[in-house]
Amino acid sequence: DTYRVKDSKMNILTHKFEMFKMQEHGAIKEMFTRFTTIVNELNALGKKYTTHQRIKKILRSLPKI
């Protein structure tokens, strides 16, 4: 069933978005590429995040120094 496949993929990607963190010793460019891929795939499935939500998520994902 196409709906269940789409719903399952959206759930997996939403979880990836919610749990997103910068990898230890990772580069900012690599982090942003991973983040953009997740957001774009969710967008294609119909789940949209506002610019404000995306910025907050990126800032929270940065390592504490």
TAVENFEN-V26175 format. One record per backbone hydrogen bond with DSSP energy under -1.0 kcal/mol. CO is the residue of the C=O (numbers start at 1). NH is the residue of the N-H. If there is no record, write none. Layout:
CO/NH, CO/NH
This chain:
1/5, 2/6, 3/7, 4/8, 5/9, 6/10, 7/11, 8/12, 9/13, 10/14, 11/15, 12/16, 13/17, 14/18, 15/19, 23/26, 27/31, 28/32, 29/33, 30/34, 31/35, 32/36, 33/37, 34/38, 35/39, 36/40, 37/41, 38/42, 39/43, 40/44, 41/45, 42/47, 43/46, 50/54, 51/55, 52/56, 53/57, 54/58, 55/59, 56/60, 57/61, 61/22
